[in-house]
Amino acid sequence: MGVIAKQSGYAVIALGVGLVIGAANNMVVLPRAFEGKEEIWGLIRIMTSWGAICAALSTLGAPGAIVRFLNRYTGAEREKALKSILTIAFSGLTLTLGIIVIFGERWVTQLDPTHSELLTAHAPWFLVIMVIMSALHIFRAMLTVALRTGYISWVDEIWQKLSYASLAVLLLFDVIPLVAFVPLYVATYGVSLVLLGLPNVSVFRQLSAGWNRQDMPKFMEYSSFSLFAGGAAIIAMQLDYIMIAKYLGLEEVPIYTLGVFIGSVVGMPGRATVNIVKGVLADKVHNEEDGSIRRLNKTTARVNVLLMTCLMAGIWAGFDPFEQLLPANYRGLEGVFLCIGLSRIIAGLNTSNNQHLALSEHYRLVLPINLALVVVTVAMNYLFLVVFQWGIAGAALATLGTFVWNNLWRLWIVHKKLGVHPFTWSLPVISAVGIGFALLFHWDAGQLGLHPLLEALIQGALASGGSFVVCYALGYLPELRTGIKQRWPWWP
């Protein structure tokens, strides 16, 4: 548990720093660096989305098998197991590369027919980033087995976001030409590949042992499960951007990206605790501590919803003055923010529940749930983007709808199979408090007669702070009260 806490601590620091860098880049630098050239920013977003999808599929679920099985072996047997699992990944990557080389250019131009020339010119970079992301999947899995998840977070959150922001600043001040941006951006992933690959060099040098043919069917079975379950989840996460590019155009992708980023900030408390919860829950599931699991489920849901609700109340309250800081074509994102923020709160409510399902003997149920998620995501996006023509607000509403649908199924299955649920009477009260303070301080820009940034900060602080203080006074955060009393016994 000491290692888990230490690595989680490193990850929390990385997430915090990455959030600051990402916020500055997405809300200040990128909209101005790509002003009038939004299709290039959209191209980069689509490139990483397709890279993530192809990487998840091309490795054939091998990263999941590495995490699940590698620690069960020692010495030469461990080397044989790793070599066998890597063979699965290499086979999938070879097949994927062949398909993309043959059909890639035709496929890329279909991402946005109105920008087919731009996409065709950058088709080779789609291939390069896919290969890099595939290798990164493998390296992350091996570092996870070695309990170096904190290092992964520093590379993914700090290096990747800092390098992206640095390139955007250079572009903004005309230090680098626009045509060089995409190759340099892909090169930053190449650096990530080196950074995550170097700690694994010694492991690859030891792969001279034979094969583990006896357990190969088991490796392939779990890899197949991981491919369809994990791959489906990644596809569902990236489909919004891809369908917006196809039906609305590449230039609309950055606007939606900014709205999603603001909404995703609401989910930061959940992202910071998910690995901690997973580590603690794994022990409790192994030891069959049913009562403790129920308490952990309810506690995690209450704390996540409370922190996320307070954060969302603050952002929502100051949204109008905040939007005045953005270029004119990046405004009108309040609906997108609300949908994405609510979806993150729903995910935070279900954090322990989802981990419990994945760690239980019913983990195979994740597969049909995630496969259905892809179908529902495509259907909802098509309905709102093409049939109703609601634009990027429709894409955000589709995301919220799929989150509600998916998490309701997970809640029902976990309660039915494991007898656990995250609900307490505090949750509706916390929600009402957050909504009340958000609406109370949701003023239009200019009401205070100050700079929009100051107005946004003041309104946000009043809404978030008020929500938090009331929830604390109602006794909905006893963990914080206990921690304070340990340091200052006089605390009431």
Secondary structure, 3 states (H helix, E strand, C coil): CHHHHHHHHHHHHHHHHHHHHHHHHHHHHHHHHCCCCHHHHHHHHHHHHHHHHHHHHHCCCHHHHHHHHHHHCCHHHHHHHHHHHHHHHHHHHHHHHHHHHHHHHHHHHCCCHHHHHHHHHCHHHHHHHHHHHHHHHHHHHHHHHCCCHHHHHHHHHHHHHHHHHHHHHHHHCCCCCHHHHHHHHHHHHHHHHHHHHHHHHHHHHCCCCCCCCCCHHHHHHHHHHHHHHHHHHHHHHHHHHHHHHHHCCHHHHHHHHHHHHHHHHCCHHHHHHHHHHHHHHHHHHHCCCHHHHHHHHHHHHHHHHHHHHHHHHHHHHCHHHHHCCCCHHHCCCHHHHHHHHHHHHHHHHCHHHHHHHHHCCCHHHHHHHHHHHHHHHHHHHHHHHHHCCCHHHHHHHHHHHHHHHHHHHHHHHHHHHHCCCCCCCHHHHHHHHHHHHHHHCCCCCCCCCCCHHHHHHHHHHHHHHHHHHHHHHCCCCHHHHHHHHHHCCCCC
